[in-house]
Amino acid sequence: MRRPLALAAALAVWAANPAVGYQPQVNFQLNCMGCHLADGSGEPGRVPSLRRSLLLLSSLPAGRDYIIRVPGVAQSSLSNQETAALLNWMARNLSDLEPPPGFVDYSAAEVERSRARPLARIAETRARLLKEGAPSPGPGSRASGRDRAGKKVRLRH
């Protein structure tokens, strides 16, 4: 009789405290890497690269909403907090560019608001957002940035 009560108590404690998730890098490996590849480069014509477009899209309110609503994000089993941490890790570790000054991290609340409405027209929405978010070339435009070595580069989709 004592053993079933101890097991029931342990299960109650476990159920009351959500399990600690994996680190964002491991969540990327388990949830994203199969399609986007280890370096985030994707597969041209099939799976979009994250290398440059993630930061560009993350700088636009509609782009952030899009990122969270793509099926792989919106329908993943990760919690809102784990998803936000994963997106922030990806922006800092998979992009060819450094996050711009003032880059706003994704939050669990932002993920929760957007992921309840998964996208249906993914490719069309992405193309429109990248076109709308691509500023005219020139100094100070969002179309330029610095790579990890500090060299100025032009953003391409």
N, C-alpha and C positions, 0 to 999 in steps of 0.2 A: 504494500500500500504506500509505503514511503517513497519508493522509486517513481511511481506514476505522478505523485504530487510534485516531486522535485523536477521531473520532466515538464510538467504543466507550468510550473513557476518559471522555469528557464525559457520555455516557449513564449510565455506572456511577456517577459522582459525583452526577449528578442523581437517580438512583434511590436512592442511599444517604441523601440529604438530602431529607426531605419538603418539598414546595413550601410556601412561605409563603402562608397563606390571606388572605382578605380581612378587613378590619376588621368588627367586629360589625354596624355600621350597614349596610354593604354586604351582608353575609350576610342581614340582615333584609329588605332590598329584594329580594334574589334568591330567598329561600326562604319568606318569610312574608307579605310585603306584598300579594301577589296576592289573598289571602283575608282577612287581618286588616286590610287597608288601611294607608295611610301612618301614620296616627295610632294604630293598634292598636284602633280602635273596632269592627272586625268588621262583620258584617251581622246585625241582629237576627233571630232565628229560624233562622239558618243557620250563621253563624260567630261564635263567642263573642268578646266584647270582652275585651281584655287590660287595659284602662284601670284597673280596680279589682280584678278577680279574680286577676290574676297575683300581686300581693303577698299577698293573702289566702291563696291556695293555697300560695304559697312559704313561708308562716309555719307550715305544718303538715307534718310528715314525710310523711304519706300524700299530701298535696297536691303536694309536691315530686316524689314518685315519679310521681304522675299527670302532671304537666307534662312530665316527661322521657319518659313512655311513650305520650303521644298520638302517633298515626302521623306527623304532620308533623315531629315532633322525633325520635322513635325511628328512623324510617326515612329520615331525611335523609342526604345524602352528607357532611355536615360531620363533622369529627373530634370526638371527645369534648371536647377542649380548645376547639375552635371553638364547639361547642354550648354549653358552660358559659359562655364569654365572651358569646355571643349572649343567653342567658337573663339574665345579669347586666346587660347593656346594656339589654335590654327593661325589666327591673325598675326601672332608674334613669331611663330616658328616655321610656317610653311610659305609665307609670302616672300617674294623676291625683294620687297621693299620694307623699310621700317614703317611702323605705324606713324602717321603724321602727329605733330604736336596736338594735344587736345583730343586724341583718339578716345572715344567713349567705349568702355568695356560693355559687353552684353551683360544683362542682369537676368536673374531668375524671373523677375516680374515681367520683363520685356518678353522673354521666351514664352511664359505662360499666356500672355495676351495674344501673341501671334500664332502660336502653334495649333491652336484650336481650329484654325481655318486653313487647312492644307490647300495648296495650289492645284489647279487642274491644268492650266496652260503654262507649263514651266518654261519651255524653250522660248516661247513668244514673250513672256514676261521678262525673262533674263535679257533677251536681245533689246527690248524696249528700254529697260533700266540702264543697260550699259550705254546705249545710244544717248539717252537723256543725261546720263551722268558724265559723259565724256565732254569736258569743257574744251573750248578752242585752245589751240596750242599757244604758249607764251609764258613769259615769266610769271611765277606765282599761281599758275593755273593748277587745278587738281590733276592735270594730265601729266605732271612731272613729279618726280620724287627722288629719293636717294636710295641706292641699293645698299646692301649690308656692308659693302666696302667703302661707302661714302660717295661713290660716283653718281652724278646726276643722270637720271634715266627718264625716258618718256614711257608713260603707262600705255600698254596695249591690252586689248581684251583677248 
